[in-house]
Amino acid sequence: MSPTVLAIAIVAVPIVVLTALRINATLVFLSLCLGEVLVMFTTSDVASTVGIISTTGWTSPMLVSIGLLFVPAILTAVLMVGTMKSPLKQALNVLPAMAVGALSLLLVTPLLSDSMQASIESTVVWEQLKGLQTIVVGASALISLFFLWLLRPKHSLHEEHIGKKHKK
């Protein structure tokens, strides 16, 4: 697979999947951010623990890092299938889905082997995304916060109980 096709696939697959399956992309975006925190703070410990437990070759720090990055987002996506019900919310969900795709490429590329990383970094897709990294991350975070606020539950407390004591 050519590096350009791979880079486009890393960006496009989340957009298509999140939109087609009506998955709340904001929560997946935030789960991807959580995955990055896990990569930053737990990779070496998890890799050594998995290495002790496992007898397979799937314990390289690169694979552990990629797993830590994407497992929270994948689990969130699986649990959130069909949560975007209204057509308006589905249409607006494309924005955070695009954020998930762009952030996926930005976060996974440094975790890849040197040769794969170099080949992706030589693509136009990477150069443009890397040049817009601050805007992509900042706008994605703002869009995600906006959608969290927009999609909050309408009544977190029952109106009849606000300011009233329960009668016994």
Buried (B, 14 or more C-beta within 10 A) or exposed (E): EEBBEBBBBBBBEBBEBBBEBBBBBBBBBBBBBBBBEBBEEBBEEBBEEBBEEEEEEEBEBEBBBBBBBBBBBBEBBEEBEEBBEEEEBEEBBEBBBBBBBBBBBBBBBEBBEEEBBEBBBEBEBBEEBEEEEEEBBEBBBEBBEBBBEEBEEEEEEEEEEEEEEEEE
